[in-house]
Amino acid sequence: MRQSLLIGLSVFLLTTVVNAQKATTVMGDAWTGVVESSDDATREVKIVNPNNKTETFVGVLQDGYQVKLKDATSRELKVSELKPGLRLRVFYKSKTQDVAGQRKKVNLINRIQFLGRDDYTRLREMLKLQPAIPVTVADATNLPAKDSLKLYLALEPQDLLKSMAKWVDQWNKEQSAKYGRVEIVDDPAQADASLVVIWGSDDSFITPSMVAYHRGDPHNLGFATVYLTTKTDAGLNILWQERTVVESDPPEVRPPGFGKSLEKKLKARSK
């Protein structure tokens, strides 16, 4: 019963955060892409789909738009600061207003979300890697066949640390004789592989969460993305990634729901 509940919630959450170039969200209409041009005089910003340059969006940044700085202060954003090549998501409303003495329909941008250089910005940050480190999806690659495999954990959901410790203990008791031990290490430089879990996804505009009840008990659930990676001189390799549901404050310590997928990767390395 509990497993089916989590599977159903996983499907629901995944369908609510699928990212397209244009989307309707709880925060309004949104468009995601790469800046092609910007104009201080007209306050216009042109954004294109990097995978299909014929898909474009043109919006007008609202007057006095403020951007928050890292020191928590704010200042007005100049349109010319939106340089070509910058990845972002804009939220807008379509309105009719006077432009050069004529009534014209415009897309008025009221919020900007600055995205990283690609879909793996937060992954690099969790592993304390430079932004320019190449990331390659290499899901056909197996983990190193070592006994024991040293695993580094970078987890945004803090309670997952206890869950992963329980999972490792269970694996070592039941599977290590055949497939090798797993050892959690504190230094990513000493690890054979890293497991990273972030809330939401790298460029998600919202991290959905909800309270679900099982046998009368509340469970706070959040959407998360899991990565299993290895690092070489050529860059970071993603051996497996999965979108899943994580309990933010589990009432008891249980192995994580994605443990079965991780087990498959560990078993495949000795084949």
C-alpha atoms as an extended CHARMM CRD file, in Angstrom:
* protein
*
       271  EXT
         1         1  MET       CA              0.0000000000        0.0000000000        0.0000000000  PROA      1               0.0000000000
         2         2  ARG       CA              2.7250000000        2.4280000000        0.9730000000  PROA      2               0.0000000000
         3         3  GLN       CA              4.8170000000        1.6040000000       -2.1100000000  PROA      3               0.0000000000
         4         4  SER       CA              1.8680000000        2.1800000000       -4.4530000000  PROA      4               0.0000000000
         5         5  LEU       CA              1.1660000000        5.4960000000       -2.7150000000  PROA      5               0.0000000000
         6         6  LEU       CA              4.7160000000        6.7180000000       -3.3350000000  PROA      6               0.0000000000
         7         7  ILE       CA              4.7180000000        5.5010000000       -6.9300000000  PROA      7               0.0000000000
         8         8  GLY       CA              1.4770000000        7.3650000000       -7.6050000000  PROA      8               0.0000000000
         9         9  LEU       CA              2.8400000000       10.5430000000       -6.0540000000  PROA      9               0.0000000000
        10        10  SER       CA              6.0370000000       10.1950000000       -8.0810000000  PROA      10              0.0000000000
        11        11  VAL       CA              4.0490000000       10.1000000000      -11.3120000000  PROA      11              0.0000000000
        12        12  PHE       CA              1.9720000000       13.1000000000      -10.2200000000  PROA      12              0.0000000000
        13        13  LEU       CA              4.9560000000       15.2070000000       -9.2230000000  PROA      13              0.0000000000
        14        14  LEU       CA              6.9240000000       14.3930000000      -12.3470000000  PROA      14              0.0000000000
        15        15  THR       CA              4.0730000000       15.4340000000      -14.5990000000  PROA      15              0.0000000000
        16        16  THR       CA              3.7730000000       18.7780000000      -12.8320000000  PROA      16              0.0000000000
        17        17  VAL       CA              7.3720000000       19.8550000000      -13.3580000000  PROA      17              0.0000000000
        18        18  VAL       CA              8.1040000000       18.7590000000      -16.9130000000  PROA      18              0.0000000000
        19        19  ASN       CA             10.0450000000       21.6240000000      -18.4790000000  PROA      19              0.0000000000
        20        20  ALA       CA              9.1340000000       22.8430000000      -21.9720000000  PROA      20              0.0000000000
        21        21  GLN       CA             10.1380000000       26.0910000000      -23.7120000000  PROA      21              0.0000000000
        22        22  LYS       CA              6.6890000000       27.4710000000      -22.9370000000  PROA      22              0.0000000000
        23        23  ALA       CA              4.7230000000       26.3880000000      -19.8830000000  PROA      23              0.0000000000
        24        24  THR       CA              1.8450000000       27.5070000000      -17.7180000000  PROA      24              0.0000000000
        25        25  THR       CA              2.7860000000       27.3740000000      -14.0530000000  PROA      25              0.0000000000
        26        26  VAL       CA              1.3190000000       28.3430000000      -10.6990000000  PROA      26              0.0000000000
        27        27  MET       CA              3.4080000000       31.4990000000      -11.0640000000  PROA      27              0.0000000000
        28        28  GLY       CA              2.0030000000       32.3430000000      -14.5140000000  PROA      28              0.0000000000
        29        29  ASP       CA              3.1150000000       31.7530000000      -18.0920000000  PROA      29              0.0000000000
        30        30  ALA       CA              6.8110000000       30.9720000000      -18.4760000000  PROA      30              0.0000000000
        31        31  TRP       CA              9.3670000000       30.5830000000      -21.2700000000  PROA      31              0.0000000000
        32        32  THR       CA             12.7490000000       28.8820000000      -20.9440000000  PROA      32              0.0000000000
        33        33  GLY       CA             15.6520000000       29.3520000000      -23.3080000000  PROA      33              0.0000000000
        34        34  VAL       CA             18.8190000000       31.2320000000      -24.1980000000  PROA      34              0.0000000000
        35        35  VAL       CA             19.0720000000       34.9920000000      -24.6810000000  PROA      35              0.0000000000
        36        36  GLU       CA             19.6750000000       35.9310000000      -28.3100000000  PROA      36              0.0000000000
        37        37  SER       CA             19.5020000000       39.7180000000      -27.9280000000  PROA      37              0.0000000000
        38        38  SER       CA             18.4350000000       42.4760000000      -25.5440000000  PROA      38              0.0000000000
        39        39  ASP       CA             17.7850000000       46.1990000000      -26.0080000000  PROA      39              0.0000000000
        40        40  ASP       CA             17.9920000000       48.8360000000      -23.2580000000  PROA      40              0.0000000000
        41        41  ALA       CA             16.0120000000       51.3670000000      -25.3290000000  PROA      41              0.0000000000
        42        42  THR       CA             12.9670000000       49.1770000000      -25.9220000000  PROA      42              0.0000000000
        43        43  ARG       CA             13.5400000000       46.9170000000      -22.8670000000  PROA      43              0.0000000000
        44        44  GLU       CA             12.9430000000       43.9660000000      -25.1890000000  PROA      44              0.0000000000
        45        45  VAL       CA             14.5610000000       40.5730000000      -24.6450000000  PROA      45              0.0000000000
        46        46  LYS       CA             14.6040000000       37.8880000000      -27.3310000000  PROA      46              0.0000000000
        47        47  ILE       CA             14.9670000000       34.2920000000      -26.1730000000  PROA      47              0.0000000000
        48        48  VAL       CA             15.4180000000       31.2280000000      -28.3650000000  PROA      48              0.0000000000
        49        49  ASN       CA             15.1600000000       27.4960000000      -27.9330000000  PROA      49              0.0000000000
        50        50  PRO       CA             18.8210000000       26.3700000000      -28.1980000000  PROA      50              0.0000000000
        51        51  ASN       CA             17.7080000000       23.1000000000      -29.7920000000  PROA      51              0.0000000000
        52        52  ASN       CA             15.3780000000       24.7330000000      -32.3250000000  PROA      52              0.0000000000
        53        53  LYS       CA             16.2580000000       28.3270000000      -33.2030000000  PROA      53              0.0000000000
        54        54  THR       CA             12.8970000000       28.8320000000      -34.9470000000  PROA      54              0.0000000000
        55        55  GLU       CA             11.1580000000       28.7460000000      -31.5380000000  PROA      55              0.0000000000
        56        56  THR       CA             11.5240000000       32.2510000000      -30.1350000000  PROA      56              0.0000000000
        57        57  PHE       CA             10.0300000000       34.4740000000      -27.4650000000  PROA      57              0.0000000000
        58        58  VAL       CA             10.1260000000       38.2740000000      -27.2810000000  PROA      58              0.0000000000
        59        59  GLY       CA              9.2250000000       39.9910000000      -24.0270000000  PROA      59              0.0000000000
        60        60  VAL       CA              9.4780000000       43.4260000000      -22.4510000000  PROA      60              0.0000000000
        61        61  LEU       CA             11.0420000000       43.6720000000      -18.9960000000  PROA      61              0.0000000000
        62        62  GLN       CA              8.8050000000       45.6160000000      -16.6180000000  PROA      62              0.0000000000
        63        63  ASP       CA             10.0820000000       49.0000000000      -15.4580000000  PROA      63              0.0000000000
        64        64  GLY       CA             12.1620000000       49.0200000000      -12.3020000000  PROA      64              0.0000000000
        65        65  TYR       CA             12.6650000000       45.2580000000      -12.1880000000  PROA      65              0.0000000000
        66        66  GLN       CA             14.8220000000       44.4080000000       -9.1700000000  PROA      66              0.0000000000
        67        67  VAL       CA             17.3200000000       41.5580000000       -8.9780000000  PROA      67              0.0000000000
        68        68  LYS       CA             18.5770000000       40.1040000000       -5.6960000000  PROA      68              0.0000000000
        69        69  LEU       CA             22.3180000000       39.9210000000       -5.1380000000  PROA      69              0.0000000000
        70        70  LYS       CA             24.2420000000       37.2890000000       -3.2010000000  PROA      70              0.0000000000
        71        71  ASP       CA             24.5940000000       39.6150000000       -0.2310000000  PROA      71              0.0000000000
        72        72  ALA       CA             20.7500000000       39.7710000000       -0.0020000000  PROA      72              0.0000000000
        73        73  THR       CA             20.5920000000       43.3680000000       -1.2910000000  PROA      73              0.0000000000
        74        74  SER       CA             18.6800000000       44.3270000000       -4.4400000000  PROA      74              0.0000000000
        75        75  ARG       CA             19.2310000000       46.6370000000       -7.3680000000  PROA      75              0.0000000000
        76        76  GLU       CA             17.5580000000       47.4280000000      -10.6690000000  PROA      76              0.0000000000
        77        77  LEU       CA             18.4680000000       45.0870000000      -13.5070000000  PROA      77              0.0000000000
        78        78  LYS       CA             19.6290000000       46.6430000000      -16.7660000000  PROA      78              0.0000000000
        79        79  VAL       CA             18.2210000000       44.9160000000      -19.8280000000  PROA      79              0.0000000000
        80        80  SER       CA             21.6780000000       45.0030000000      -21.4450000000  PROA      80              0.0000000000
        81        81  GLU       CA             22.9350000000       42.7510000000      -18.6200000000  PROA      81              0.0000000000
        82        82  LEU       CA             20.9340000000       39.9200000000      -20.1890000000  PROA      82              0.0000000000
        83        83  LYS       CA             23.7800000000       38.9240000000      -22.4810000000  PROA      83              0.0000000000
        84        84  PRO       CA             23.4840000000       36.5810000000      -25.5020000000  PROA      84              0.0000000000
        85        85  GLY       CA             23.9670000000       32.9660000000      -24.4690000000  PROA      85              0.0000000000
        86        86  LEU       CA             22.5560000000       33.4350000000      -20.9480000000  PROA      86              0.0000000000
        87        87  ARG       CA             20.1730000000       30.6340000000      -19.9310000000  PROA      87              0.0000000000
        88        88  LEU       CA             17.0880000000       31.7960000000      -18.0980000000  PROA      88              0.0000000000
        89        89  ARG       CA             13.3950000000       31.3120000000      -17.5140000000  PROA      89              0.0000000000
        90        90  VAL       CA             11.0860000000       34.3320000000      -17.6930000000  PROA      90              0.0000000000
        91        91  PHE       CA              7.6070000000       34.6230000000      -16.2530000000  PROA      91              0.0000000000
        92        92  TYR       CA              5.2730000000       37.0040000000      -18.0710000000  PROA      92              0.0000000000
        93        93  LYS       CA              1.7680000000       38.2520000000      -18.7500000000  PROA      93              0.0000000000
        94        94  SER       CA              0.4680000000       39.1730000000      -22.1870000000  PROA      94              0.0000000000
        95        95  LYS       CA             -0.9190000000       42.7300000000      -22.1390000000  PROA      95              0.0000000000
        96        96  THR       CA             -1.9540000000       45.4400000000      -24.5690000000  PROA      96              0.0000000000
        97        97  GLN       CA             -0.2080000000       48.7650000000      -23.9930000000  PROA      97              0.0000000000
        98        98  ASP       CA              1.0270000000       51.8960000000      -25.7910000000  PROA      98              0.0000000000
        99        99  VAL       CA              4.2510000000       51.3850000000      -27.7310000000  PROA      99              0.0000000000
       100       100  ALA       CA              5.5260000000       54.3640000000      -29.7510000000  PROA      100             0.0000000000
       101       101  GLY       CA              2.0130000000       55.8250000000      -29.8400000000  PROA      101             0.0000000000
       102       102  GLN       CA              0.3150000000       52.6150000000      -30.9260000000  PROA      102             0.0000000000
       103       103  ARG       CA             -1.6100000000       49.9770000000      -29.0170000000  PROA      103             0.0000000000
       104       104  LYS       CA              0.3570000000       46.7750000000      -29.1560000000  PROA      104             0.0000000000
       105       105  LYS       CA              0.2070000000       43.3750000000      -27.4610000000  PROA      105             0.0000000000
       106       106  VAL       CA              3.3830000000       42.6730000000      -25.5110000000  PROA      106             0.0000000000
       107       107  ASN       CA              4.6570000000       39.9500000000      -23.2060000000  PROA      107             0.0000000000
       108       108  LEU       CA              5.4630000000       41.8370000000      -19.9990000000  PROA      108             0.0000000000
       109       109  ILE       CA              8.2100000000       40.0220000000      -18.0570000000  PROA      109             0.0000000000
       110       110  ASN       CA              7.6350000000       40.2820000000      -14.3030000000  PROA      110             0.0000000000
       111       111  ARG       CA             10.1100000000       37.7040000000      -13.0270000000  PROA      111             0.0000000000
       112       112  ILE       CA             13.3790000000       36.1870000000      -14.2180000000  PROA      112             0.0000000000
       113       113  GLN       CA             14.9610000000       32.9570000000      -13.0310000000  PROA      113             0.0000000000
       114       114  PHE       CA             18.6320000000       32.7240000000      -13.9230000000  PROA      114             0.0000000000
       115       115  LEU       CA             19.6610000000       29.1790000000      -14.8150000000  PROA      115             0.0000000000
       116       116  GLY       CA             23.1090000000       27.6330000000      -14.9030000000  PROA      116             0.0000000000
       117       117  ARG       CA             25.2490000000       27.0020000000      -17.9410000000  PROA      117             0.0000000000
       118       118  ASP       CA             23.4610000000       23.6650000000      -18.4980000000  PROA      118             0.0000000000
       119       119  ASP       CA             21.2430000000       21.1540000000      -16.6950000000  PROA      119             0.0000000000
       120       120  TYR       CA             23.9720000000       20.1290000000      -14.2360000000  PROA      120             0.0000000000
       121       121  THR       CA             24.8910000000       23.3470000000      -12.4490000000  PROA      121             0.0000000000
       122       122  ARG       CA             23.5940000000       22.2750000000       -9.0440000000  PROA      122             0.0000000000
       123       123  LEU       CA             25.1400000000       18.8200000000       -9.4830000000  PROA      123             0.0000000000
       124       124  ARG       CA             28.5800000000       20.4250000000       -9.9100000000  PROA      124             0.0000000000
       125       125  GLU       CA             27.9650000000       22.7060000000       -6.9220000000  PROA      125             0.0000000000
       126       126  MET       CA             27.0200000000       19.7700000000       -4.6790000000  PROA      126             0.0000000000
       127       127  LEU       CA             30.2930000000       18.0660000000       -5.6190000000  PROA      127             0.0000000000
       128       128  LYS       CA             32.2780000000       21.3120000000       -5.3090000000  PROA      128             0.0000000000
       129       129  LEU       CA             33.4040000000       21.1610000000       -8.9490000000  PROA      129             0.0000000000
       130       130  GLN       CA             34.2590000000       24.0560000000      -11.2540000000  PROA      130             0.0000000000
       131       131  PRO       CA             31.4040000000       25.2730000000      -13.5180000000  PROA      131             0.0000000000
       132       132  ALA       CA             33.3730000000       24.4110000000      -16.6460000000  PROA      132             0.0000000000
       133       133  ILE       CA             33.8220000000       20.7100000000      -15.7640000000  PROA      133             0.0000000000
       134       134  PRO       CA             32.2350000000       18.6710000000      -18.6160000000  PROA      134             0.0000000000
       135       135  VAL       CA             29.3220000000       16.4220000000      -17.6360000000  PROA      135             0.0000000000
       136       136  THR       CA             28.5050000000       13.3370000000      -19.7160000000  PROA      136             0.0000000000
       137       137  VAL       CA             25.5680000000       10.9680000000      -19.3800000000  PROA      137             0.0000000000
       138       138  ALA       CA             27.1910000000        7.5180000000      -19.4590000000  PROA      138             0.0000000000
       139       139  ASP       CA             24.4450000000        5.2560000000      -18.1370000000  PROA      139             0.0000000000
       140       140  ALA       CA             25.8790000000        2.2460000000      -19.9990000000  PROA      140             0.0000000000
       141       141  THR       CA             29.0720000000        2.5300000000      -17.9200000000  PROA      141             0.0000000000
       142       142  ASN       CA             29.4410000000        0.3360000000      -14.8480000000  PROA      142             0.0000000000
       143       143  LEU       CA             30.7750000000        1.3110000000      -11.4600000000  PROA      143             0.0000000000
       144       144  PRO       CA             34.3890000000        0.3710000000      -10.6850000000  PROA      144             0.0000000000
       145       145  ALA       CA             34.6010000000       -3.3050000000       -9.6750000000  PROA      145             0.0000000000
       146       146  LYS       CA             36.1970000000       -2.7190000000       -6.2990000000  PROA      146             0.0000000000
       147       147  ASP       CA             35.7700000000       -4.2600000000       -2.8580000000  PROA      147             0.0000000000
       148       148  SER       CA             35.0200000000       -2.1150000000       -1.0700000000  PROA      148             0.0000000000
       149       149  LEU       CA             33.4990000000        0.6200000000       -3.2400000000  PROA      149             0.0000000000
       150       150  LYS       CA             34.0410000000        4.0210000000       -1.6260000000  PROA      150             0.0000000000
       151       151  LEU       CA             30.8840000000        6.1410000000       -1.9730000000  PROA      151             0.0000000000
       152       152  TYR       CA             30.6510000000        9.8880000000       -1.2950000000  PROA      152             0.0000000000
       153       153  LEU       CA             27.2290000000       11.3210000000       -0.3510000000  PROA      153             0.0000000000
       154       154  ALA       CA             26.0840000000       14.8550000000       -1.2300000000  PROA      154             0.0000000000
       155       155  LEU       CA             22.4980000000       15.0960000000       -0.0040000000  PROA      155             0.0000000000
       156       156  GLU       CA             20.2190000000       18.1420000000        0.1900000000  PROA      156             0.0000000000
       157       157  PRO       CA             17.5070000000       16.1590000000        2.0700000000  PROA      157             0.0000000000
       158       158  GLN       CA             19.3870000000       15.8830000000        5.3650000000  PROA      158             0.0000000000
       159       159  ASP       CA             17.4320000000       12.9190000000        6.7230000000  PROA      159             0.0000000000
       160       160  LEU       CA             18.6250000000       10.8370000000        3.7880000000  PROA      160             0.0000000000
       161       161  LEU       CA             22.0120000000       10.4710000000        5.4810000000  PROA      161             0.0000000000
       162       162  LYS       CA             20.4860000000        8.1650000000        8.1010000000  PROA      162             0.0000000000
       163       163  SER       CA             18.5280000000        6.3070000000        5.4310000000  PROA      163             0.0000000000
       164       164  MET       CA             21.6400000000        5.7850000000        3.3150000000  PROA      164             0.0000000000
       165       165  ALA       CA             23.6100000000        4.5770000000        6.3380000000  PROA      165             0.0000000000
       166       166  LYS       CA             20.8890000000        1.9850000000        6.9400000000  PROA      166             0.0000000000
       167       167  TRP       CA             20.8910000000        1.0050000000        3.2700000000  PROA      167             0.0000000000
       168       168  VAL       CA             24.6870000000        0.5250000000        3.2650000000  PROA      168             0.0000000000
       169       169  ASP       CA             24.5230000000       -1.5490000000        6.4350000000  PROA      169             0.0000000000
       170       170  GLN       CA             21.8030000000       -3.7470000000        4.9320000000  PROA      170             0.0000000000
       171       171  TRP       CA             23.7150000000       -4.1250000000        1.6450000000  PROA      171             0.0000000000
       172       172  ASN       CA             26.9380000000       -5.1210000000        3.3940000000  PROA      172             0.0000000000
       173       173  LYS       CA             25.1420000000       -7.7420000000        5.4780000000  PROA      173             0.0000000000
       174       174  GLU       CA             23.1400000000       -9.2980000000        2.6500000000  PROA      174             0.0000000000
       175       175  GLN       CA             25.0110000000       -8.6580000000       -0.6190000000  PROA      175             0.0000000000
       176       176  SER       CA             28.6790000000       -7.8950000000        0.0360000000  PROA      176             0.0000000000
       177       177  ALA       CA             29.8250000000      -11.5270000000       -0.1000000000  PROA      177             0.0000000000
       178       178  LYS       CA             28.7050000000      -11.7430000000       -3.7280000000  PROA      178             0.0000000000
       179       179  TYR       CA             28.8600000000       -8.1580000000       -4.9830000000  PROA      179             0.0000000000
       180       180  GLY       CA             31.3600000000       -6.3900000000       -2.7220000000  PROA      180             0.0000000000
       181       181  ARG       CA             31.1220000000       -3.9920000000        0.1950000000  PROA      181             0.0000000000
       182       182  VAL       CA             30.1740000000       -0.3080000000        0.1050000000  PROA      182             0.0000000000
       183       183  GLU       CA             31.9570000000        2.2200000000        2.3050000000  PROA      183             0.0000000000
       184       184  ILE       CA             30.7410000000        5.7940000000        2.8480000000  PROA      184             0.0000000000
       185       185  VAL       CA             33.5930000000        8.3310000000        2.7420000000  PROA      185             0.0000000000
       186       186  ASP       CA             33.6430000000       12.0400000000        3.6500000000  PROA      186             0.0000000000
       187       187  ASP       CA             36.0360000000       13.2300000000        0.9390000000  PROA      187             0.0000000000
       188       188  PRO       CA             34.8690000000       13.1710000000       -2.7090000000  PROA      188             0.0000000000
       189       189  ALA       CA             38.5190000000       13.0650000000       -3.8330000000  PROA      189             0.0000000000
       190       190  GLN       CA             38.8800000000        9.6530000000       -2.1380000000  PROA      190             0.0000000000
       191       191  ALA       CA             35.6070000000        8.2560000000       -3.5370000000  PROA      191             0.0000000000
       192       192  ASP       CA             35.1530000000        5.7740000000       -6.3650000000  PROA      192             0.0000000000
       193       193  ALA       CA             31.6700000000        7.1960000000       -6.9780000000  PROA      193             0.0000000000
       194       194  SER       CA             29.3440000000        9.8800000000       -5.6370000000  PROA      194             0.0000000000
       195       195  LEU       CA             25.6340000000        9.8200000000       -4.8900000000  PROA      195             0.0000000000
       196       196  VAL       CA             23.9930000000       13.2400000000       -5.1620000000  PROA      196             0.0000000000
       197       197  VAL       CA             20.3920000000       14.0810000000       -4.2490000000  PROA      197             0.0000000000
       198       198  ILE       CA             18.9490000000       17.5580000000       -4.8500000000  PROA      198             0.0000000000
       199       199  TRP       CA             15.4900000000       18.8950000000       -4.1530000000  PROA      199             0.0000000000
       200       200  GLY       CA             13.5110000000       19.4030000000       -7.3580000000  PROA      200             0.0000000000
       201       201  SER       CA             15.6260000000       19.3910000000      -10.4920000000  PROA      201             0.0000000000
       202       202  ASP       CA             18.5030000000       21.5790000000      -11.6130000000  PROA      202             0.0000000000
       203       203  ASP       CA             16.3440000000       24.1810000000      -13.3370000000  PROA      203             0.0000000000
       204       204  SER       CA             12.9240000000       23.5450000000      -11.7790000000  PROA      204             0.0000000000
       205       205  PHE       CA             10.9890000000       26.7350000000      -11.0710000000  PROA      205             0.0000000000
       206       206  ILE       CA              9.2430000000       25.1990000000       -8.0740000000  PROA      206             0.0000000000
       207       207  THR       CA              9.9000000000       22.2610000000       -5.7800000000  PROA      207             0.0000000000
       208       208  PRO       CA              6.5090000000       20.6450000000       -5.2140000000  PROA      208             0.0000000000
       209       209  SER       CA              5.7570000000       19.0870000000       -1.8570000000  PROA      209             0.0000000000
       210       210  MET       CA              2.7160000000       17.6650000000       -0.1580000000  PROA      210             0.0000000000
       211       211  VAL       CA              1.4880000000       15.8450000000        2.8970000000  PROA      211             0.0000000000
       212       212  ALA       CA              0.2350000000       12.3090000000        2.3140000000  PROA      212             0.0000000000
       213       213  TYR       CA             -1.3900000000       10.1030000000        4.9150000000  PROA      213             0.0000000000
       214       214  HSD       CA             -0.6470000000        6.4180000000        5.3820000000  PROA      214             0.0000000000
       215       215  ARG       CA             -2.5750000000        4.5640000000        8.0760000000  PROA      215             0.0000000000
       216       216  GLY       CA             -3.5490000000        7.9050000000        9.5410000000  PROA      216             0.0000000000
       217       217  ASP       CA              0.0250000000        9.1820000000        9.8660000000  PROA      217             0.0000000000
       218       218  PRO       CA              1.1640000000       12.2800000000        7.9070000000  PROA      218             0.0000000000
       219       219  HSD       CA              4.1980000000       12.0410000000        5.6250000000  PROA      219             0.0000000000
       220       220  ASN       CA              5.8530000000       15.1600000000        4.1860000000  PROA      220             0.0000000000
       221       221  LEU       CA              6.9530000000       14.3330000000        0.6590000000  PROA      221             0.0000000000
       222       222  GLY       CA              9.1070000000       16.2900000000       -1.7560000000  PROA      222             0.0000000000
       223       223  PHE       CA             10.2420000000       15.8110000000       -5.3370000000  PROA      223             0.0000000000
       224       224  ALA       CA             13.9790000000       15.1540000000       -5.7720000000  PROA      224             0.0000000000
       225       225  THR       CA             16.5610000000       14.1190000000       -8.3730000000  PROA      225             0.0000000000
       226       226  VAL       CA             19.1750000000       11.4290000000       -7.6780000000  PROA      226             0.0000000000
       227       227  TYR       CA             22.5160000000       11.1420000000       -9.5010000000  PROA      227             0.0000000000
       228       228  LEU       CA             25.1650000000        8.4410000000       -9.3420000000  PROA      228             0.0000000000
       229       229  THR       CA             28.4400000000        9.7600000000      -10.7500000000  PROA      229             0.0000000000
       230       230  THR       CA             32.0970000000        8.9790000000      -11.2640000000  PROA      230             0.0000000000
       231       231  LYS       CA             34.8580000000       11.4650000000      -12.0710000000  PROA      231             0.0000000000
       232       232  THR       CA             37.7680000000       11.0820000000      -14.4800000000  PROA      232             0.0000000000
       233       233  ASP       CA             40.3420000000       13.4770000000      -15.9160000000  PROA      233             0.0000000000
       234       234  ALA       CA             37.8960000000       14.0590000000      -18.8010000000  PROA      234             0.0000000000
       235       235  GLY       CA             35.0910000000       15.2420000000      -16.4970000000  PROA      235             0.0000000000
       236       236  LEU       CA             32.0670000000       13.9810000000      -14.5850000000  PROA      236             0.0000000000
       237       237  ASN       CA             30.1310000000       10.9170000000      -15.7570000000  PROA      237             0.0000000000
       238       238  ILE       CA             26.4990000000       10.3290000000      -14.8000000000  PROA      238             0.0000000000
       239       239  LEU       CA             26.0230000000        6.5730000000      -14.5360000000  PROA      239             0.0000000000
       240       240  TRP       CA             22.4120000000        6.7910000000      -13.4200000000  PROA      240             0.0000000000
       241       241  GLN       CA             19.8710000000        9.4710000000      -12.5780000000  PROA      241             0.0000000000
       242       242  GLU       CA             16.3290000000        9.1920000000      -11.3060000000  PROA      242             0.0000000000
       243       243  ARG       CA             13.5240000000       11.5110000000      -10.3040000000  PROA      243             0.0000000000
       244       244  THR       CA             11.8610000000       10.3160000000       -7.1770000000  PROA      244             0.0000000000
       245       245  VAL       CA              9.8650000000       11.2330000000       -4.0760000000  PROA      245             0.0000000000
       246       246  VAL       CA             11.6830000000       11.7300000000       -0.7840000000  PROA      246             0.0000000000
       247       247  GLU       CA             10.2390000000       12.0900000000        2.7070000000  PROA      247             0.0000000000
       248       248  SER       CA             11.5830000000       15.3270000000        4.1780000000  PROA      248             0.0000000000
       249       249  ASP       CA             11.0390000000       14.2210000000        7.7910000000  PROA      249             0.0000000000
       250       250  PRO       CA             10.5000000000       10.4550000000        7.9390000000  PROA      250             0.0000000000
       251       251  PRO       CA              9.0350000000        9.2340000000       11.2560000000  PROA      251             0.0000000000
       252       252  GLU       CA             11.4110000000        6.2850000000       11.1880000000  PROA      252             0.0000000000
       253       253  VAL       CA             14.6590000000        5.4890000000        9.4230000000  PROA      253             0.0000000000
       254       254  ARG       CA             14.1250000000        3.3830000000        6.3020000000  PROA      254             0.0000000000
       255       255  PRO       CA             16.3280000000        2.5970000000        3.3010000000  PROA      255             0.0000000000
       256       256  PRO       CA             15.6720000000        5.1480000000        0.5230000000  PROA      256             0.0000000000
       257       257  GLY       CA             13.0890000000        4.3570000000       -2.1440000000  PROA      257             0.0000000000
       258       258  PHE       CA             15.7190000000        4.5680000000       -4.8930000000  PROA      258             0.0000000000
       259       259  GLY       CA             17.8270000000        1.8800000000       -3.1900000000  PROA      259             0.0000000000
       260       260  LYS       CA             16.7070000000       -0.8380000000       -5.6150000000  PROA      260             0.0000000000
       261       261  SER       CA             17.9740000000        1.1690000000       -8.5950000000  PROA      261             0.0000000000
       262       262  LEU       CA             21.2980000000        1.7050000000       -6.8540000000  PROA      262             0.0000000000
       263       263  GLU       CA             21.5420000000       -2.0120000000       -6.1440000000  PROA      263             0.0000000000
       264       264  LYS       CA             21.1940000000       -2.7670000000       -9.8730000000  PROA      264             0.0000000000
       265       265  LYS       CA             24.2110000000       -0.5800000000      -10.6210000000  PROA      265             0.0000000000
       266       266  LEU       CA             26.2490000000       -2.2570000000       -7.9050000000  PROA      266             0.0000000000
       267       267  LYS       CA             25.3420000000       -5.7550000000       -9.1160000000  PROA      267             0.0000000000
       268       268  ALA       CA             26.0370000000       -4.9040000000      -12.7660000000  PROA      268             0.0000000000
       269       269  ARG       CA             29.6670000000       -3.9640000000      -12.0710000000  PROA      269             0.0000000000
       270       270  SER       CA             30.6640000000       -7.5910000000      -11.3540000000  PROA      270             0.0000000000
       271       271  LYS       CA             29.0760000000       -9.0530000000      -14.4770000000  PROA      271             0.0000000000
